[in-house]
């Protein structure tokens, strides 16, 4: 959704190498229990697994497993989110999903290579020899893998002159795990409270301040280094007597720019280096050997291009896409839906209700998705859906406002268009009453329907609703709804609720208790009826190779259409591939408009493309990690589209 704080987030700054961000989501709760999803297997040799890592005494969520091997005895595998996020390992381009080339405090032209395997929604990398070479100690206890690395020291931190961009080096006496995290800026209130439509957010333009980034190293910094970057104490205020004798005059000197290295702290055997990065710039981090060091370049084009064969039928790409003189960073997953073991499904944040939100990284893990992207719009205040969600032929929520949608089946066929759903309540005496919405947070005068997919109860969304209980296709009860948000009404497991709002209450005499009813349903265009899975968002960007952007027809206002923001999309290509993509701020500037977004999708080779929810909702997930941003900067979302290794129940 478009949110007030999005305008002030410089999310160009998410693009980092070697780790894109702290991709683990270390503050995210409810991590999937790997022991439940990765069961020991005699055939594969897996005999231990868990969902927790202890790295030098710090407990981190992360999947791991151990496998018996005749050659080395026991092989230890970590999910690649841990390898990248907690250890600071850079993934290099690869053309075989069986092995992942890496670089970690080693020669850039001599990458190591780690064997991989897929299990339980994760890709695991064999770190057995890597850990032995780095002199790590590893042991297991219950569902926890304990990793202890040799003590390292930060010997110097220097800022180097560079005509193109500022550069910082952190010198070390040995390789050590490290992480990079973008800190959240101070939140600013929007000019008005967000309503149920993303169009309604009005933002006050302002000059974005610098953003803080923190580099954390498993090391101790030399006290001289810490002292060098100790904060200068504020001068004591003058007594009032001296203020009267010394009148204040405006200083003719311009304010000094913020120092790039803001602070260096040592806490519990870790060194924290905080950087103050100007808007439009981001850190690019590279490890080096001989001597061992981190090199941090603060630059407007921090994204490092990547092309990684992550698994069979799944390719991870990072690239710069040009539109005229503008350059946009795009992180994407390219999928071959015809691969027999991959299935695409929509999912919602909560398993037994469409009410609620959660970080995408949490929902994707809980659903055991290999990869996922945020989906359609929702009301972030009451956490209700605002668009089409259909799964396995069942509507979880109906479309609104004739907005764009994508539909697909399990055979790798897709359909894009602007979607409307016609539902009609037909009584036994052949009266026909239109049902405007199903399980929707979009509140309008008329007749709406709420089924068990909504949850166990329905609480009125507006004042003075009339509620009819329908069981086994017969109206069984009539209730006054009272005030909005007050009294939960049970939803029958063998039926549904009909909600009459506004003028629809005049139809109550046509629906007395005991009336038999049935529902007729169809979509426009009718082609959508053929597909079991549908997800709506909008606007529709590209259809049959042509840009068809028409925000007005989908009831998006002009400021939403013309605004520059971080965006996400889903599209299909001429070769039958599916792409899910996150587009962030252009080099040195703001994100794309929707028109630019449509052109970018064309440049990626899309022949059909749909805009998804954007701004701080934009989240691209792969194997336990977010590829495009720090998880702490990603908003909670209502729904997403996931790619699974096998059919979910």
Secondary structure, 3 states (H helix, E strand, C coil): CCCHHHHHCCHHHHCCCCCCCCCCCCCCCCCCCHHHHCCCECCCCEEEEEEEEEECCEEEEEEEEEEEECCCEEEEEEEHHHHHHCCCCEECCECCCCEEEEECCCCCCCCEEEEEEEECCEEEEECHHHHHHCCCEEEEECCEEEEECCCCEEEEEEEECCCCCEEEEEEECCCCCEEEEECCCCCCCCCCCCCCCHHHCCCCCCCCCCEEEEEEECCEECHHHHHHCCCCCCCCCCCHHHHHHCCCCCCCCCCCCCCCEEEEEEECCEEEEEEEECCCCEEEEEEECCCCEEEEEEECCCCCCEEEEEECCEEEEEEEEEECCEEEEEEEEEECCCCCCCEEEEEECCCCCCCCCEEHHHHHHHCCCCEEEECCCEECCCCEECCCEEECCEEEECCCCCCEEEEECCCCCEEEEECEEEEEEEECCCCEEEECEECCCCCCCEEEEEECCCCCEEECCCCCCEEEEEECCEEEEEEECCCCCCCEEECCCCEEEEEEEHHHHHHHHHCCCCCEEEEEEEEECHHHHHCCEEEECCCEEEECCEECCCCCCCCCCHHHHHCCECEEEEEEECCCCEEEEEEEEECCCCCECHHHHHHHHHHCCEEEEEEECCHHHCCEEECCEECCCCHHHCCEECEEEEEECCCCC
